[in-house]
Amino acid sequence: MAWLHISAPKGAVPTATSWCLCGRDRSAVGHRRVLALITDHTAHRDTCPLSTPQEGRAAA
């Protein structure tokens, strides 16, 4: 449900994009910001409303 795309060509500034089916769409440019986005993306996978059980939802 969530994708993380990182581009870090040798000698260039790294970029990253984090996208999720829930509507989340974030991007980062630069070493520190890309590392922060990776951490944020990992945390989102645990808290995404599409992957966490909803209250009152019937079990399958």
Secondary structure as the mmCIF struct_conf table of DSSP 4:
data_model
#
loop_
_struct_conf.conf_type_id
_struct_conf.id
_struct_conf.beg_label_comp_id
_struct_conf.beg_label_asym_id
_struct_conf.beg_label_seq_id
_struct_conf.end_label_comp_id
_struct_conf.end_label_asym_id
_struct_conf.end_label_seq_id
STRN STRN1 ALA A 2 SER A 7
TURN_TY1_P TURN_TY1_P1 LYS A 10 GLY A 11
BEND BEND1 ALA A 12 ALA A 12
STRN STRN2 THR A 15 CYS A 20
TURN_TY1_P TURN_TY1_P2 LEU A 21 CYS A 22
BEND BEND2 GLY A 23 GLY A 23
STRN STRN3 ASP A 25 VAL A 29
BEND BEND3 GLY A 30 GLY A 30
HELX_RH_AL_P HELX_RH_AL_P1 HIS A 31 THR A 47
TURN_TY1_P TURN_TY1_P3 PRO A 49 SER A 51
BEND BEND4 THR A 52 THR A 52
HELX_LH_PP_P HELX_LH_PP_P1 PRO A 53 GLN A 54
TURN_TY1_P TURN_TY1_P4 GLU A 55 GLY A 56
HELX_LH_PP_P HELX_LH_PP_P2 ARG A 57 ALA A 59
#
